[in-house]
Amino acid sequence: MSRREWPGLSADRTLRSIAVAVTAVTAVVLLLVLYFPVGTVFVEAFGGARPFDSFASTLTDPFYTGVLAELFARPFAVGTHLDNVFAWFAGVSVGPDGVDTPPLSKGLFGFTAYQALLSTLASVAIGLPGAYILANYEFRGRRTLRSLTIVPFVLPGIMVASGFYAAFGQAGLLNDVLALVGLGPQRLIETNPLFVVVLAHAFYNAPLVTRVATAAWESVDYRAVETARSLGASRRRAFRDVVLPQLTPAIATGALLTFLFTFLTFPIVLAIGGLELATVEVWVYYQLTEVLAFEEAATLAVLETAISLGVTYAYLRYESAQRSTSPGEGPPREPLFGRASDAAASWLARSRVVRALDARRLAIAGYAVVVFVLFVGPLGAMVLEGLTDGSGLTLRHYEFLVQRQAAGASFQTKPLPAIRNSLLFGVATVAVAVPMGLVVSVASTGEGRWRSLLETATMLPFAVSGIVFGIGLLRGLVFGISLPGGWRFVIAGGVAIVAAHAVAAYPFVVRNVAPQLAGVDPRLVESARSLGASRVRAFLDVELRLAATGLVAGAAFAFAISIGEFDSTVILASDVAGDTVTYTMPVAVERYLGRRFGPAMAMGTVLLVVTAVSFVVVDRLGGRVERG
C-alpha cells in the first residue's frame, strides 16, 4: 500500500469509528430512555408484597372494568355470565334476575375502547371517500391535497382540542353564528362531549385513513377489474369482488392504527371532556399528579400497554399482508372538473352515464363542504376566537400574553419561555432522533431473522403512550437512580423532555428512511466498492445521498412531533418534576384553557403559526435536498 492511500484509509477508519460510536450511543439511549422507563413502570406495578394484588383489585373493580368485573372475580364461572358480557358491549347491565337495569358505565377500560371504536368508525367513514376521490379523479392540486393529508396527523393535540373547543364551546364560534339568527346558545360540549371528542379524533385520523387507502387504491390491479367487466360483472360487482379485497388490508391497517391512537388518547379528552369523560390515559394522569397513587397509575399503564401491544401486533400482521400484494397500475383517473355534457346537446339528451357522473360530482361537492367544515372550521374558529371578545374584534387577548410576559410572576405561565422551549426542544429532538432513526433504519433493512424483531421493537413507542413514558422517566431518571458509592444518576428538566420527544419521534424517521434505503439498487453500492470505496464510504456517498429526502422528511416529522408533544411533557414539565421553566407551547395552551379562554385561543394561534412556519422552512430545505 502506498503512502498516498494512507489518508483515505485513515478517513475510512475514522468514519467507521464514528459509525460504531453512533450505533453504540443509539443502543444506550434506547435502553436508558425507552426500555428502562417502561421497565420501571412494570416494576412499579408488580412491586408490592403480593405482585398481582394490584392487578386483581383493578380488574375486579367495576369502576375500571364495568360489569366484566364479575367475570374477573369469578374466572371459573364464565359460562354463567355470558349475558353480562353481551350487556357490557350493549352498554347495559343485567341484574341477578336477568332483567335489564338502566344503562351502567362500561368501566374505564370499556369506555376507552368504546370511544376508540366510535372514533375509528368515524375516521374510516370520513377518510375512505377522500381516498376514492384522490385515486380515481384528476384535478388541479390533487398532489398537494394528497400531501396535506399528513398535516393534521402531526398537529399538536392540545391545539386541535382548543380548536374544537373554540368551535363548539359555550363561548365558541357555533354559538356566535347561532346568535346572529336568533337561536339560543347550545351547550354541545357540556351536553354531548363524546360527540365532539369523536369529531376531533376524526380530524386527526381520517386523513391517515385517506393516505393509507389512497396508496392501496393506486396499486390495485385494474386489469382484473377489466377482466371481470368483460365477463359480464357489473361495476358494483367488480368493485365488491375484485377491488375491495385488494383494499381490505389497507383499510384494516388504517382502522387498527386509528383505534390504537384513539385508545391512547389524552390531550383531546383532557381538554374537552376532563374527568367526566376520562379515558385510561386521563385517569392515569389524574392518579399521578393529583392523588400521587403511583402504584395504581403504573398498574393501569401496564394493562393499557398490554392491550395496545395486542393491537400493534395485529397492525403489523395486516401491514405485512398488505406488503405481500403485488402492486398494479391503479384505476384510470378521469377529470373531476371536466364538462360532463360534451356528449349531449341538452339535459334530456344526456346519457345515464353522464347523469350518474353529475350525481357523483354533486356528492363529491357535498363531501368537500363537510371536510372543509371539519378540518378548517376548528382551526379557523381558534384563530377567530383569539381575536374577538363577544363585542367585536380585539387584540386584548394578545395584550394579556404580552402583559403576562412582562409582569407575570415566576410561577405563572409566560408565552416567550414556552415558545423558546418548544423550538429548542424541537431542534434538540431532531439532533437526537435522526441519527437514532438512521441507525435503526440501516439495521432493519438488513437480511436475517433479526429484521422482524427490529421492526417490532421500532413500533414500541407507538404502543406505549406518552403518559407511560412520563411515569417511567419521572419514577426512574427524573427522581434518580442510586449508584454504588453514594452517587445518583439523574436526568431532569429539558434533557428528560428531549429524551422523551426523541423516543417518540425516531420511529417516524425510521418509517421514512428505511423504505428508501431498502429501495437502493445494490449494483450502485457494488460499483462504489469495486472502485475502492469502503463499506462506510459507499454508504455515505451512495445510499445516504439517495435517502436524503427521507432523512429530511424524518427530521420534519421529528420536529413537528416535538413541537406538539403533550402527553409526557405535561408530566415532566410540571412542578412534580422539580422544574417550572420547561413548559412548552402545548402545555401553556392547556394551562390557559382551564382559566382564560381568550388567551388560550391566542396562545393556540401562536402555536399554529410556529408549526406552520416550521413546516414551510423544512419543506424548503427538503426541496433543496431533492434538487441537489
N, C-alpha and C positions, 0 to 999 in steps of 0.2 A: 504494500500500500504506500503510495507516495504521500509526501507531506501536504500536497495540495488538497488531498481528500480529508485531512485531519479536521479542518474547521467544520466541514459538513457533517463529519462523523460526530464531532463534539456537539453540534446543534441537534442532531438526531437524538443523542443521548440525553440532552437537556430536555427536549420535547417529551421523550419517553418518561423521564423522571417527573416532569410536570403532570403528564397523564396519570401516572401511578399515584402521585400525590393527590390529584383531584379526585380520583376514584376512591382513595382511602378516606379523604375528608367527607365525600358523599356518604360512604358507608357509616362513618362515625355520626354524621348529622342525622341520618335516618334512624340509626339505632338510638341515639340520645334524645332526639326531638320527636320522633314518631312512635317507635315501638316501646321505648321506656315509659313515656307518659300513659300510653294505653295500658301497658302492663301495670302501672301504678294504680290506675282505676280498677283493674281487675283484682289486684291485691287488696285494695280498699274494700271492695265488695265481699271478698272471701276472707277478710282479715279477722273476723270475730272468733270467739271461743269455739263456736259451732259454725263452720264456714257457710253452711247452706241455710241457716236460720233466716238471714235477711231476704233470701230469695223466696223461702217458704212463706214468710209473712207478707211479702209483696204480692206473690201470685194468689194468695188466698184472701186478699183484701179486696172487697167489691169496688172500692174506690179506684183501684188500678185495673182490675180485670172484669168488672161488672158481674153479670150472672155466671160467668165462667169460673168465678172464684170457687163455687161449689164443686166444680169438676176437679180443680186443682187440690181442693181439700179432701176429696174422696176419689183418688185416682183409680180405684178398682170398681167404682160404681158408675162407669161411663155410660153403660147401657141404659141406666135408669134416668139419665139426664140429657138425652139427646134432644128432647123438646126444648131444654134450656139453651142448647147450642143454637138451634134454629131461631129461637126467640131473640138471642143476642144479635144475630145478623139482622133480624127484623126490627130491632130497637125496642122490644117489649120484654117484660119478664113474665115467667109463668109461675103462678103460685103453687103451693103444695097440692091443692085440689085440682090442678090442671086448668084453672080458669085464668084467662088473660087479665093481668093487672094493668094499670096505667103505665105509659112509657117510662122506662127507667134508664139511667145513664149506662152506656156500654162500658164504662170504666175508662181510665186514662188511655190505656193502650188501644182499647176498642175504638174510642173516638178518634185517636190519632190515625189509625188505619182507615176509619170511615171517611174522615175529611181528605185523606190522601187518595182514596178511591174516587170520591167525587171530583177532586181536582184533576185526577188522571183522565176521567171520562170527559170533563170539560175541555181539557187540553187537547185530547185526541179529536174531539168533535170540532174544535176551532182550528186545529192545525192541519188536519187532513185536506180540507178544501183548498187551503193555501198551497199544499203540495201538488194537488191536482192542477191548479192554475199554472204554477211555475213549471211543471213538467210538460203540460200539454198545449200551452199557448205562448206565442212570441209577441212581445210588446216592448216598447222603449222603456229602459230602466229595469228590465227583468233581472239582469245580473246584479245590479246594485241592490234591488229589493231582496234578492236571494242572499247577498252578503249581509244585509241588515238583519236577517233573521237571527243572527247570533248576538246582536247587541243587547236585547232585553235580558238574555241569559247572564250577562256579566255586569248588569247594572246593580248597584248596591241595593240590598234587600230593604233596608230601612228607608231608602229614598222611594222605592216603589210603594211601600206601605204608606209613606207620607203622601204620595200622590193620590192613592185611593182614599185616604182619609180626607184629603183636600177636595176630592170629587164627591164623596158620599157622606161625609161627616155632617153634623148638625149645622156647622158654620161653613159648609163646603159649597162648591160650585153648583151642584144639583139643586140645592135649596135656594140659591141665588136666582137661578133660572126659573124655578117654580114660583118664586115670589113675584116675578115680573108678570106672570099670567094669573096671579091671584090665588094660587094654591098654597095651602099651609105648609110649613116645614115638615119634612119627612125625616124620621129618626131611623134611617136604614141601618147604620152600623149598630145602633143601640138595640134595635128590634130584630135584625137578621144579620148579625156579624158573620155567620158562616158563609152566607151567600157572597159577601164582599171578599172574604178570605179566598174562596174558591175562584172568584174572578181574578184576584191578584195572583194566585198561583197559575192560572191560565195565561195571564200576561207573561209570566216567566217561561212557562214550559211549552205552550202552544208553538212558539217559534222553533223550539228544539224538535218537536214532533214534525213540524213542516220541513225542517232542514234534513232530518234523517229520512223521512218518507220521500222527499224530492229526489235525493240521491239514489234511492232504490227504484223509484219510478223511472228515472232516466236511464237505468240499467236493465229495464225489463226487455226481454227478448220478444219484440213485436212480430217477428216472423212467425212465431207460434200463434199469435193473435190472428194474423192474416190467414194462416192455415185453417184455424177454427172457423173463421168467417167464410172461407171458400167451401167448407164442408157443410154450410147451412146454419151455423150458430148465429144467433142474434148478437147485437152489440153488447147487450146486458149479459147474455150467457157467456160470451167470450171473456168479458171482464171478470165474471164470477169464477170461471173455471180455469182461466189462464193467467190473467194479470194479478188478481187478488192473492193467489198462493205465492206469487213471487214477492208481493208487498208485505205479506204477513210477518216475516222475520223483522223487517224494519219497523213496522207498526208496533210489534211486541217490544222491540228494543226501546223505542221512544216511550212507550207506555211504562215499561219497567223503570227506566231512568226517571220518568216523571213521578212515579209512585215513590221511588227511593228519595228523591229530592224533597217531595212534599211530606213524606213521613218524617224526615229530619228537619222539617220547617221550624223556624224560630223567630226571626225579626218581624215577619208579616203578622203572625199570630200575636206576638207580644205587643205590637203597636195597635192592631185593630181590635183584637179580642181580649187580650190580657189574660188574667187567671180565670175569667168566666168562660173562656174558650181555650183553655190550656191544653196543649199537646204535651207529649213526654218531654220535649226539649224545654218548653216554657216552665214546666213544673220542676225539672232538674235545676234550672237556673234559679227558681224561687227557693228551692231547698238549699241551694248552695249559698246564695247571697243574703237571704232573709232569715232562714232558720238555722243555717250553718250545720245542717244534717248531712255530713259528708258521706257517711256510710250508705244512707238511703239514696242519696243522689248517685253514688257510684253503682249501686245495685240496679237502679233504673237505667243508667247509662249502659251497663253490661247487657241487660235484657234488650234494650233498644239496638245495641250494636249487633247482637246475635240475629235479630230479625233483619236488619239492614244487610248483614253479610249474606243471609239466605237470598235476599232479593238480588244482591250483587252477583251471586253465583248464577242465578237464573239469567241475569242480564248477559253475563259472559257466555253462557251456553247459547243464547239466542244470537248474540253477536257472531259467534263462531259459525252458526248456521247460516247467517247472512253472508259471511265471507266465502262460504263454500259454493254459493251460487255463482254461475258463470254470467258475467255482465253482457248485456245486449246493447243494441243501439238506442233503445228507448223509443217512445212514441214520436211520430212526426208532429212537430208543433205547428199549429195554424195561427194566423194573425188574430189577435184579440180585438183590435180596433178597426179591422178591415170592414169594408162595406158588405153588409150581409145580403143586399138586394141586387147585386150585379146580375144575377141570373134571371131576373124578372123585371118587368116594366112597372108593375104595380103590386100593392099589398095582396090583392086577390090572386095574382098570378104566381105568387111565391110558392115554392115547393114546401112540403112538410119538413124537409131537412133544414131549409133556411129559417122557417119559423121556430124550429127546435133550437137552432143556433142562436136566434134572437132571445129565446127564453133563457138559455144558458147564460148569455151575456147579461141579461137582466138580473139573474140570480147572482152572478159574479159582482155586479154593481152593488147589490144589497149586501153581499158579504164584505165588500170593500168598506162600506159605511160602518158595519159592525166592527171590523178590525180597526178602522180609524178611531172610532169612539173608545174602544177598549185599550188601544196601545198609545194613542196620542192624548186622549182625554185626561187621564190621571196626571201625566207629567205637565200638560198644559194647565190643568187646574192647580197644581202645586205652584207653578210659576205665577199664575194669576192671583192666587190667594196670598202669595208673598208680597203682592203689590196693591192689595186692597184691604180695607178695614170695615166694610159694610156701608160706608158712606161715599165710596169712590176710590180712585187711585191715590196711593200714598206711598211714601218711602220710609214711613216711621218704623217699620219692622227692620229695615236695614240700618236705620239710625240707632235702633236698640242694640243691634250687633256691634256697631261702632262704639257706642257708649259702654257696652259691656267690656269690650276690649280695652278701652281707655281707662275706665274707672272701676271695673269689676274686682271683687276680692279674689284672693289667690285660690280659694276653694270653689269659685264659680267657674262655669264652663265658658271659655272665650273662643271666638272664631279663629283667630290667627294661629294659636297653637294647634288647633285641630287641623287646619289646612297644612301647616308646616309638617306636622307629624305624619299626616296621610301621604304627602309627597315623599318625605324622607323614607318612610317605611316602604313605600312602593318601589323606590329606586333600590333600596337595600334588598327587597324581596327578589327583584329581577336579578341582582348580582348573585344571589344565593341559589335561586330556583333554576335559572337557565343552565349553569354548569351541572347541577344535580340532574336535571331532566336530560341533558345531553349524555351524561354518563349512563343513566338508566336506559336511554334510547339505544345506545351502542350495544349494551349488554342484551337488551330484549330483542334486537334484530339478528342476533347470532343464532346458530343452529344448536340443537341438542334439547335434552329433556328439561333443562333449566329455563327455557324460554317461557313456557306456560306458567311456571312458578313465578317468574319475574313479572309477567303481565298481571297475575293475580295480586302480587304484592303491590304493584303500582296502583291498583284500584282501591287499596285500603283507605286512603284519605276520602274517597267517595263514600265508603260505607261507614266510616267513623265521623260523627258530627263534630262541628267546631266546639260545641259545648263539652263534649268528651275530651277533646284536646285541651280545652281550657282548664277543666278539672285536673287532668293529668299533669299539665305544666304547672298549675298552681300548687298541687299537693307534692309534686316531685321537685322540679327545678326552681320554682319561684320561692317556695319555702326552704329549699336547700336539701342537699344530700350530705349526710355525715360521712367524712372520710377518716382514715386512720391518722393519728397524730393530732386530733382535735380540729382538723381542717373541715371546712364546709364548702361544697360546690354549689353555687347559686347562679341562676340565670334569671334576671328580673328586668322589669322596665321595658324599654324599647327593644332590647335584644330578644326577650321572650316573645314579644309580639311579632317581630320579624321572623323568628323561627317558626311560629305558628302559621304565619302567612306563607312562608316558603314551602312548608309541608303541604298546605292546601293548594298551592299553585303549581308545584313541579309536575303533577300528573298531566296538566294541560300542556306543558312543554313537551312531555313525552308523546302525547297524542298528536301533536303537530309535527314533531321532528322524526319520530320512529318510522312513519309511513314513507317519508321522503328518503330516509337512509335505506330502507328496505327496497325502494324503487331504483336505487343507483345501479347502473349497468356494471356488473363485476368486471367486464372487459376493460373498462376505463381504469379501474384500480390495478388490474394486472398489467396494463400498459405502463402506468406510472412506476410500478415495481420493476418492470423489465428495463426501464430507463435508469435504474439505480436508486429510486426513492425508497426510503424505509417505509414500514407499515404506518408509522405515525405520520410521516411526511405525506404519504399518499392519502391518508385520512384527512389531513388538514387542507391539502391543496385540491383534492378532488371531491371527496364525499361531503366535507363540511361546506364547501362552496355551493354545491348543488342543494344542500339542505338549508341554505342561508335564509330563504323566505320562511321556512318552517320555524327557524330559530327566532326570527323577528315576530312571527305570529305568536309563538310561545311566550316571548317576552311581553307582548301586548296583553295576552291573557293574564300573565303573572302580575303585571302592573295593575290591570283592571280589578283582578280578584283582591289584591292587597288594598286598593282604594276602597272597595266596597265591603270588605270582610267585617263582619259584625259579631258573629257567634262567640269566637274565642276572645276577640278584642274587648268586648264589653266586660268579660271577667278579668282579663289581665290588666285592663286599664282602670279598673275600679279601685276604690280605696283599700279593699282587702289585699290587693297586690302590692300595697305599700308605695305606690307612685301615682300621684294625681295629675301628672302633666303628660301622660302618654295617651290621652284620649284622642281619637281620630274624628273625622267629619261624620261618619255614620253614628258614632257614639254621641257626638254633640247633638245631632238631629234627634236622637232618641231622648236625650235629657231635656231638650227644649219641648219636645212633642207632648210630654205629660203635663207641662205647666204653661207654656206660651205657644199658642197655635200659630200666630202670625210669624214670629221669629223662627219657629221650627220650619215653616214653609220657606222662609227666606234662606235659612241655612241649607235646606234641601236643594234649593235652586243653585246655591253656590256649589254644592256637591255635584249637581248635574253639569254645571259649566266646567268645573275642573275635570270631570270624567270625559266630557265631550272634547275638550281641548287636548287631553291626553291621547284620546283615540286619533285625533287629527294628526298630532305630532308623530305618533307611532306609525300611522298609515303612510305619512310622507317618507319616513325613514325606510319603511318596508318597500315603498316604490323605488327608492334609490337602490336598495339592495337588489331588488328584482331586475332593474335595468342594468345594474352592474354585472 
